[in-house]
Amino acid sequence: MKKILSLILLLLLSLSLVGCNKDDDIDPIYDNVIFAIIGDTEVFVIEGNDYTDFGFIAKDDGVDINEYVSVVDPVDTDTPGVYSVVYTLEYLNVTTELEKTVTILYANESCSVVEDTDLIECYRNWSTYLHTTVTLKIYFDKNELINSYDVFNEVEDIIALYHQISDKYDTYEGYINIKTINDDPTATHVILPELFELIDFTLDNQLEVNNLFNLALGPVLQIWHDYREDCLLNSNCAVPEMNDLVAASLFTNPDEIILDSENITITMSEGMSIDLGGVSKGFISGKIIEYLDSLNLNGFLLNNGESNISIGGTHPTRESGLFLLAITDPTYTLPYYATVYLGDGDQLVTSGDYQQYYKVEDKLYHHIIHNETLMPERNSRSISIIYSDPALADLYSTAIFLMTIEDGIEFIDGIEGLEGIWYGIDGTLYYSENFEELYLHNTYE
């Protein structure tokens, strides 16, 4: 029986091989002339690997006419790009061209193939910018001509630029930045268009949050910063005198910030200083997203300091295409207290009392200061919002954190597409109108 099966298989294999080599499987292009490329007409080769051109078939009634064919093959396997290999048959006063596309892909050595998919995942993190850690994952088709090295370098250039121009602590050679402006507020400073746009955006939008965000609050924020640093570094923990805070607040009128859009300049009144800490990370995320959206990526996950997370495209393996993200437990009892599903264009931004703070007699004083009371009001431990605009989401979350939970819910429910979840002082969770239905996956105790 085994001998019979073996003979049958051998016969089938022989017939298959004969069939593959028969010229009459190829339709003539005219008369009895056949002309065809052997193998695929679209080939993908990784940079530096071998590439073999299997050639062509050219016959007239079974007789080879290869001598009438010329081939232009510019493929360079050491140089990524898309190449066209052209085969030209000039025979019987007829010219026929066939074309094969050969794509030399970037090696993308720092990347890996996502299991059971045709996608590549590439990852990079930066910890020297924005006083935080920025991480980025990108996903793209394995046959897509994308150089992850170039992508990450471009993203780093964006981060580095905004780090230098928005820094309020240090100056950088060749840049007029926030510290430069604050050190000499009455001077007319010519600034980069990128910084002008960031400041202008903040001034245009801060009025939307019930006077709970003010980029000109710098003099008050500086006092709180100095007291926090004195506590953390020297264990000298105290609360600023209200008289000092009120005196500083006299120099926080945003109307005294003069922007000249024609000359790209800024000037302020004596004693003023600006602080973009509550909006800059979201704004920078928006600039990175603009760049990533210009590429042919399948998806990306951008984490700008844990508190600003941006989603693009679809998840590489989840059937729904959604990304499952965790929201940090502000008590650190658990790694996270809730998980949410986010899709293309969603931003998850969190503000809370658990990252930058100090304690005086067991009372916690965080870094988000109320524009009117001049104090770090605590109505919840954290607020996480989901919105489509990363810069506005950053500004909104900062302001909403200072609202009562009831006022915050009313504020969020009044803006289409904005949703939020609060972790209350006692651990109770609160939600905006549609948060649970649209985004919530699970909660944890």
N, C-alpha and C positions, 0 to 999 in steps of 0.2 A: 504493500500500500504506500509506504514511504517513498519507494522508488518511483511509483507512478506520479505522486504529487511533485516530486523533484523534477521529473521530465516535463510536467505541465508548466511549472514555474519557469523552467529554462526556456521553453517554447514561447511563453508570454514575454519574457525579458528580451528574447531575440527579436520578436516581432516589434516590440517597443523601440529597440535600438535602431532597427531598420527604418521604422516610421519616422524617427527623429532626423534621419539623414537624407530622406528623400527630397529631392529638389522640387517635386511637384506639390509639396506642402506649401510652397511659397507662390503666391499669385504673381504672374508676370506683370511687369509695369507697362510693357507694350510688346506686341508680337509674341515671341517666345523668350523674351529677355526677362530674366529675374535679377533683382538687385535688392539686397536686404542686409541690415546690420545683424551680426551674430550676438546674441545676448540682449540684456536690457538696454533700453535707450535712455534710461536715467540711472546713473550710478553715483553712489556716495562712498567716499574714501576718507578715512581719518588722516589728518596731516602727518606726513612722514611715513605712512604705510605704503606698501607696494600697490601699484595699479596696473592691471593687465587689460590691454585692448584685444578682444577676441576677434576683431576684424570684421569681415563682410563676406557675402556671397555674391558673385557676379558671373552669370552664365547666359549663354545664348543657345537654346535648345540642347542644354546639357554640357556645352563646351565652355571652359573657363574664359572669361574676358577680363580678368583682373588687370591686365596691362592698360586698360582704358580707364582705370580708376585712380584718382589722386586723393590723398588723405592729408588734411590739415589737423594736427593734433598738438595743441598748445599746453596740454595738461602739465602742471608742475606740482607734484605732490608735497613739496615743501612750502608752498604758498597757498593758504586757504583762499577759496573763491569759487566762482561758477565758471566752468570752461565749456566751450562748444567744440566738439570733435566733428568735422565735416568731411563726408565722403562724397566725392563728385565723380559720376560716370558720364563720360563723353563718348557716345557710341551711336553710330548710324545717324549722325547729324542731330542727335537729341542729347541734351544735357539734363541730368537728373542728380539732385542733391539729397542726401540723407544726413540727419544730424543726431548726435548723441550728446546729452548733457552730463558732464562729470562735475560733481560738487566735492571739493576738497574741504572737509570740515575741520574746524579748530579742535585741537587735541583735548582742551578743557580738562587738564589733568587733575584739577582740584575738585572735580565733580564726580557724580556716580549715577548709574542708571537706576531709575525707580523700578523696583521689582514688579514684574508682570505688566509693564507698560513700555511704550516707546519714548518715554520722557527721561530727560536728564535733570537731576537736582544739583544745584550749586549753592554753596553757603559761604558767607564771609561775615566777620564781625569787626567792629572798630571800637576801641575803648579809650582813645586819646582825644576825642572831640565831644563838645557839648556837655562836658562834665557828667557823662553817662556812658552806657554801652549801647551801641547801635548794631543790630543784627539784620541780615537780609538773606532770604532764601529765594531763588528763582527757579522756575521750571520751564523747560522748552523741549520741543521735539528733537530727538537725537539726530535727525537729518536737517535741522535748521542751522543756517550759517550764522551762528552767534558765538562770539568770543567772550566767555565769562570773565576773562581777565580784563578786557576792555570795559565791560559793563561795570564791574566792581570799581575799577579805577575812576570811571566817570561819576559813579555815586560818591566815592570818597572825595572827589574834587568838589562836589556840591556841599557835602557835609563840612569839609575843611573851610570852604569860603564862608559859609554862614556862621561857623564856629568863630572865625576871626572877626567878622564884622559885627556880630551880636554880643560878643563877650564884654561884660561889664567889669571884669576883674583885671584883665591884662590888655596891653597894647601890642600891636604887631607891626613890624616894619612894612611900610608901603600901604597901610590901611588906616582910614579914619573909621573908628568903630565906636561902640557905645561908651566905652571908658574914655576915649578921646573926647567925645562930646560932653560927657558928664564932668570931666576935669576942667573944662572951659566952656560952660553953657552959654555965655553971652556972645561967644565968637560965632561967626558964620562959617559953618563947616561944609565943604563940598564932599559929598559922600557918594558911594557907589549906588547905581540904580537899584541893586538888589536890597540894600539896606533901606533906601528911600521907600521902596515898595512895601517892605515889612512894617516900617513905622506908619506909613500912610494907611495900610490895611488895618492896623490896630486902632488908630484914631477913628477911622470910619466905622468900625464895628463895635467898639467898646460901649457905646451908648445903648446898645440893644440889651444889655444885661443889668438893667435897673441900678446903674451907678455902682456896680460891684466889681468892676475891673477898671483900672486906671494905670496906663503905662507911665504916667508922671508921678506915681507914688514912691519913686525911688528914695527920697530923703527919709520917709517913714520906714520903708523896707530895710534901709541901711542900718537904722538903729536896732531893729529886731535882729538883723543878721549879726551885728557886733555882739549883742547880748547872747545870742545862741552860740556863737563861736567862743565867747568867754566862758560859757558854761561847759561846753564840750571839751575845750582844750585846757582850761584852767580850773574847772570845777567851781567856778565863781558864778553861781546860778541865781539870777534875779530877773524881775520883770521891769521893763523900762518905765520911767516916770511918765505919767500921762501929760504933764506939762511939756516934757521934751517932745513927745509925739505930736502934740497939738502945735507946738512951735514949728516942727518940721513940716506939718501938713499945710502950712501957709505957702509952701513952695511946690505945691502939687497940682496946680491948675493946668489941665491939658490945653486950654485955650491959649496959653502963653508959649506953646510950641509952634514955631513958624516954619512951615515947609514951603519951599519954592520949587515947584515942579519944573519950571523952565530951566533953572540953573542947578537943580538937584542939590539943594542946600537945606540945612537945618540950623536954627538958632533958637535959644530959649532965654528965659529971664534968669537973673542972678539967683544962685542957690538951688536951682532945679537940677534934677537928674531923672533919667528914664530907665525903666526896667522892663524887658520883654520876656521875662521868664515864664509867664503864664500863657504865652501864645507862640513863642518862637519854634519850639519843637514840632508843633503841629504844622506851622507854616513851612518849615524845612521839609517835613514829611511830604507835604503837598508838592514841593519842587522835585523831590526824588520820584514821586509817583508820576508826575508829568513826563519825566524822562523814561521811566520803565514802561509807561503806556505807549511810548513811541516805538518800542521794540515788539517783535513778534513772539512774545512770551505766552506760555499757556497759563501761567499764574505766578504770583509772588506773595511772600509774607515779610513785611517790614515791621521790625520792632524797634522803635525809637525810645529806648530807655525804659522798657516795661510798661510805661504809662501811656504810650502812644503807639497803637498797633494798627497797621493798614493792610488791607487785603486787596489783591488784584487777581482777576481771572478765576480759575477753578482749582480745587484741590486735586492732586494728581491721582489719587486712588479711591477717594470716597465717591460713591455712586451719585450722591446728591450734588457733588461739586463744592460743598461747603467746607469751610475750615472750622474745627472745633477748638475753641480757645478758653483758657482758664482766667478767672478774675481773682487776683491775690486777696487772701484773707488778711485784713489789716491788723488782726491780733496775732498773726503768725501761729495760731493754734493748729491750723491746717495750712498746707501749701496754697490752697485756693478754696473759696467758699461757693463758687458758682462756675458753671461752664456754659458757653454760648456758641451758637452756630453763626458764622459770618460768611457773607458772599462777596462777590465782585463789587468793589467800590465802598465797602463798609469800613468805617474807622471806629476803633474801640479806644476811648480815652478815659483815663482815671485820674481823679484828684483825691487826695486823702491826707490824713494827719500822721501817717506812719513812716514816712521816709525822712523828711527834714523837720526835726523837732528837738526840743529839750524840755526838761521837767524842773519845776520849782515846787518844792514841798509836795511831790507826787502829782502835781497838776501839769498836764501836758500843754505845751505851747508850740503849735506847728508854724509853718512858714507862709501860709496863705493869709494875708492880712486884709481885713475889711476896710474898704475905702472910706467909710464914714465913722465907724467906731474906733478905727485904728488898732483893732485887736484881732487876734486869730480866733474868730468865732468857731465854735464846734457844735454843729447840729447833727453830725453823723461822723462815722469813722472814714467813710469813703463814698464817692459817687462815681459810677462808671456809665458813660453815655456812648451811644452808637449813632453815628451820623455820617453823611456822605462827604462833608468838607472837613479835612483834617485840621486846618487852621482855625476855623470857627468852632470845631469840636473842642479844641484845646482851650480856647477862650471861654466857651460856654461852661466846660467842666470846672474851670477855676472859679468862675462866678457862682455857679450853682452850688458848689460845695459850701459857700458862705451863706446860702439861703437856708431857711427852715425847710424841712423835708416837704411840708405842705406847699410852701411857695415854690419849691423846686419842681414838684410834680405839676403844678399849675403852669409854670413857665415852660416846661418840656412839652406838655400836652398842647400848648398853644403854637408849637412850631412843627409843621408837617415834616415827617421823616426823622424826627429826633425822638429817641427813647432812652430811658435810663433805669438803673438799679442802684439802690442805696443800701449800705451796710450801716444800720443804726448804732447809736452809742451802746445800746444793750444787746446788740447782735441781731435785732429784728431786721428782716429784709423788706424793703418797700420798692414798688415798681411804678413806672409810668403806665399809661393806659394800655399800650400794646406790646410792652416789652416781653412779657411771658409768652404771648402767642407767637410773636415774630422771631424771637431770638433765643429764649431760654432753653437750655438742654437739661440741666440738673442743678440742684443746690446740695450743699454738704454741711453737716453739723459735726 
